[in-house]
Structure formats: C-alpha cells, structure tokens
Amino acid sequence: MENKTLAIDFVLLGFSTNFTINLFLFVLFLLVYVTTVIGNSLIIHIIIINPQLHTPMYFFISKLSFIDLCNSSSAVPKMLMDLLSTHRTISLVACLIQVNILLLMGTTECLLLVLMAYDRCLAICLPLHYRVLMKWSMCHRLIALIWIFSLLLIILPSLLMPVTLCNPNQINHFMCESLAVLHLSCHKNYSKEFAIFLLSFITILLPFTFIVISYVCIIISVLKIHSAGRVKAFSTCTSHLTVVAMYFGTGMVTYLGPSQERMSNQGKYVSIFYVIIAPLLNPIIYSLNNREVKKTFTKLRMHPPLPYLKFHQ
C-alpha cells in the first residue's frame, strides 16, 4: 500500500511564471472577457426587444449566448486573478464546483447546437409543418430536456464513480478542467478512462454525427430549390455551421484525442479556444450574418433602449 496524502487545496500552474508574460496575457484576456460579456449580453438584449426576432431560431441563439456567458465566467475571472498573483491556489470545493459548471455548460452547449441544427432542418426540409413541429411549447420543453439530461450526465458518473484526489496538488492548467483534475486521482484505472470516453462519445461524437446528418438532409432539400432560394437557405445555416466547426473540433481534440496529449500542455492551450475564444466569436458570427440583428443594434445606438418584450407564445 502506498502512503498518499489527500489534497485539500490545488495549485493552478497557469501559463507562465514570468510576470511580463502574465501581465500581457492579463490585458489580452481581460479585453476578450469584457468583449465576450458585452457581446453576448447585447445579443440576448437585441433578441428580446425585437419582435421580429421572436422565432425558435433566435430563441435558441439567446440560450447559446447565456451558456457562453456562464461558461466563460466560470473560468476567466479566476484565471485573471491568478495571472497577477503568485499564489494560484484554489480550494477543493471551489475546484469541484468549477469542474461541474464547465462540464454542465459544455454538455448543454453541444446538445443545444444539435437542437439548432434540428430546427434549421425542419425549417428548410419541412417548411409547411415547421410552425406546428416547432411551436413555443415544444421549444421550451426541448430546452428543459437538454438541461435535465446534461445535469444527469454530470451528476450520475460523479455518484457512481467517486474520485479521490491526492498530492501532488499541482494542476497543469489555468482552470480546474476535468481531465487535468482527474490526472490527480489516487487510483489510476481504466474504468475512469472508459467513462470519459463514453461521456465524450455521448456528448460530442453523437451530437456531431446528428448535426452532420441534419445538414446532409438540408443540402439535399436546398439543391431542389431554385438558385435565389438556395442562397437564402444556405445563409441561415452558415453561422451555425461555423460555430459547430469551432466548438466540436476543439472538443474532439481535447476529449477524444490521445491520452498523452490530453495530459500535456496541448490540452491547456486547446481549452482556451472553447472556453475563451468561442464565447467571444459566437455573438460576432451571428450578428455579422444577420440584417435584423444589425438593424436593431443601429437603433439601440440612435435611440433609448426599448422596453423588454416577452417571446410570443
């Protein structure tokens, strides 16, 4: 039997011990985070106040912006404090909370992107039945189902396979990322690695496969439309495809790549993309590709804010 000490606090190694580099990263990530908060909050605000955007597609986009806000806010503020500090410690409770929030938001976003692909598939392939199939009551039920399913996927493995963390208490990351924390497990076994693969398959690979199938159906339907209609149909899907490519691409590299690379610095740098960069780019992608969003933003600059309106039921 090995004599192992249970870890109570953890040290986040971050990016560098050089103060100049950390100061530069602090300014850079602070600007990114502030832009992320403003951008996603603005998207939610614009969708709420513009009645023309009260459609299932923009309802899902507003939920995506909310998830991006939570995802980024769960990790970036702590990282910014650590960049200016020499004591980059985090308690066990705070670390576990951060792990679960990141997993919950990541799983929910993957499933929400599937729902958005399903919505576009119905709108283009079955336009006459779209209003019946995607009525507001159905949209709210689907969103609730996504949150409940994501919560179960995070809670059940933690209850069935509890992990005891031991010293050394150094996490080679800028946040409590699940794989980096699991590397500190007192007992290494294949069951935990298989559980990670299984969860990654359910939350990343299966949703991505469903999205690909949805867009194959969309392409087949669009090719039957005349040329003017094709451009309009494809324009509604380009934003979603861009987000899917960014998010699922980095997710597959992180959770489905070789285990050696997951434990190296590569995993730390790849996670920057889906925790920091993706939440920044999502509002830009959706706003630049939409006339109504840009029109509402222009009105907000020229006139006082409009009163909030509820989504049409």
N, C-alpha and C positions, 0 to 999 in steps of 0.2 A: 504494500500500500504506500502511495506517495503522500508526503505531508504537504498539503496545499492550503493556502490561506484564502478565504473568501474575500472577494473585492467589495468594498463599500463605496469608494469613490473612484472615478476614472479620469485619466489624463488624455485629452484630445491632442494628438500631435500636430494637427493642422497641416499647413503647407511648408512653413519655414521658421527658423529661429532668428533669421536676420530681420532686424527692426525696420530697415529701409524697405525691404520687400513687403513686409507685413503692412507697413503704412500705405504703400502703393495699392496693395490688394484691398485694404480697408476703404480707401477713397473710391476705388473701382466698384467694389461690391455694394457700397453704400448708395452710389448713384444708380446702380442696377436695381437694388431693392426698392428705393424710393420711386423709381420709374415703374417698377412692377406693381406696387401698391396703387399708384395714381392711375396707371393704365387699366388695370383690372377693375378698380372701383368705378372708373369712368365708363367702362363697357357695361357694367351692371346698371349704373345710373341711366345711361342712354337707352338701354333696352326697356327699363321700367317706365320712363317718361314718354317714350314714343309709342303711341298705339299701333302704328304700322309695323312695329317690331314684335308685337304680341302674337307670335306664332310659335309652334313647338320647337322649330329650329333655334330661334333666338332664346327661347326659354332654356334650352339645353346649354347654349353658349353662356348664358348668365350663370348657370350652375358650374360650368367649367371654370369661369373666372373666379368664382367663390372658392372652388377647390384649389386653384392655383395660388390664391391669396393665403389660404391655410397652409398649403404645402411649403411655400416659401417662408412664411412667418414662423413656422415650427423649427426652422434650422438657421436661417440667415442672421437674425438678431444675436443669437448666442455666438455664432461664428464671428460677427463683427466685434463683439466684446473681447473674444479670445485673441483676435489679431492685434489688439492694443494691450494685451495683458501677458504677464509672464507665468501666471497661474491659470492654466487652461483646464481646470478640473470641473467635473460635473458629477453630481450625486447619482447613486444607483437608481433612485426613484425617478429623478428628472430624466435620466438616460432612457429608462424603460418607457416613460411617457412619450419622449421624443421618437423612439423606435416605433411605437404603436401608432402615433399620429401620422408619421411618414408612410408606414405600411397601409394604413387606412385610406389616406388621401391618394396614394399611388394606385391602390387596387380600385378605388372608386373612379378615378380618372380613366383607367383602362376600360372599365365597364361602361362609363359614360360615353367614351369615344365609339364603342360598339353601338350604343343606343343612337348616337348621332348618325352613324352610317346606316343603321336600320331606318331611321327617319328619312334620310335622303333617298334610300332605296324605294321606300313606299311612295314618296312624293314624285319620283320620276317614273318608276315602273307601274304604279297603280294610282295615277293622279285622280281618277274618278272616285276611288274608295278612300283616298287619303284622309279626308276630314272625318270619316266615320272611324277608321282604324286608329288615328292619332288624335282623338278628341282629348279635351283637357283633363278629364277624369283619368284617362288612360296614361297620360303623361305624368301626372302626379303619382299614380300607382307604380309606374316603372321606375321613377326616381327613388321612391321609398324602398322598392325591392332592391335596387342597386346598393343603397346604404345598408340595408339589413344583411344582404348577402356578403358585402365587404366586411361588415363587423363580425359576422360569424367566421369568415375565413381567417380573420386575425385572432379572434378570441379562442376558438377551438384548439388550434395547434399549441397555443400557449398553455392551455389547461391539460391537454393530453400528453404533451412532451415538454415539461418544465426544464429550463436550462439553469444550471448553477455556474456562476461566473467566478473565476479565480484570478489571483495575481499571476503574472504581471498585469497591472491595471492600465496599460497604455493602449489606446485605440488609435490605429493608424488611419485617422480620418479627421475631418473638420466637424463631424457631427456623429451622433450615435446611429450609424447606419446598421441595419440588421445583420448583414454578413460580417461586418467588421466587429460587431459586438459578439456574435456567435463564435468568432475565432478565439475568444477568451474562455470558452466553455471548459469546465474542469474535465469533462469526459468527452473525448472525440469518438464519435461513432458514425457509421454510415446511415443510420436511420434519420438523423437530423439533416444530412446532406440530401437524402432522398426526399424528405419532407419539403426542403427548399425547392428542389427540382419540381416536385408535384405542384406546389403552390404557384411556382413560376409558370408552369405549363397551363394551369387553370386561369391565371390572371393575366398572362402575357401572350402565350402562344395561341391558345384557343380563341381569345378575343381578336387577335390579329388575323387568324385564319377566317373568322366570321366576317371581318371587315373586308378582306380580300374577296371573299365570295360575294358580298354585297356589291362591291364595285365592279365585279365581273358582270353581275346582273344589270347594273346601271349602264355599263358600256354597251351591252347588247341592246338595251332599250333605247339608248341615245342614238345608236347607229341607224335606228329605224326612223328617227325624226329628221325633218328637213334641216338644211345647213344652218339657218338662222336660229332655230330652236336648239341645235346642238351646242352652240356657243353659250347660250344662256344656261342650259342644263349643266354643262361642264363647269361654268363659272361658280355655281353654287357648291360644287364639290371640291374645288382646288384648295380652298382654305382648310377644310377638314383633312384632306389627304396630306397636306404639308405638316399639320400638327401630328397626325398619325405616324408619319415617317420619322419625325423628330423623336417623339416620345417612345414609341415601341422599339425603334432602332437602338437607342441608348439603354432601354430596359433589357433587351435581349443580350446586349454586350455585358451588362452588369450581372444579371441573374442566370443567364443560360450559357455564359462563356466558360472557358476552362477555370477550374478552381484555383490554380496557381495565380492566374491573372486577377481573379476576384480579390485575392488577399494582398496583392501588390498595390503600388501607388496608382496603377491604371484605374482601378475601381473608384478611387477617391476623385480623380480628375473627370472621369466619365459622369459621376453623380452630380458634378457642377452643372452639367447640361440639363438634366431633368429636374433638378431642384431649384436652380437659379436662372438659367438661360431660357428654358421652355416657358415658365410663367411670365417672363418678360416679353417673349416673342408672340405668345398667343393673342393678346389684345391687338398687337400691331398687325398680325396676319389677318384677323377677322375684320378690323376696321379699314385697312387699306383696300380690301377687296369688296367693299360694300358701300353703295351710294347712300343708302338710308342712314347708316351709322355716321358717315362723314357729314351728311346734311344736318343731322341732329347735333353733332359736335360743333358745327359752324353756328347754329342757332344758339347754343349754350354760350358761346363766346360773345355773341352780339346782344343777347337778351338775358334777363334774370332767369334763374332756374325755374322750370315749370313744376307744378305740384305733382307729386307721385300718383301714379295710376296703377290700379290692380290689373293683372292679366285677365283678359276676357275669359269667362268661364264657358 
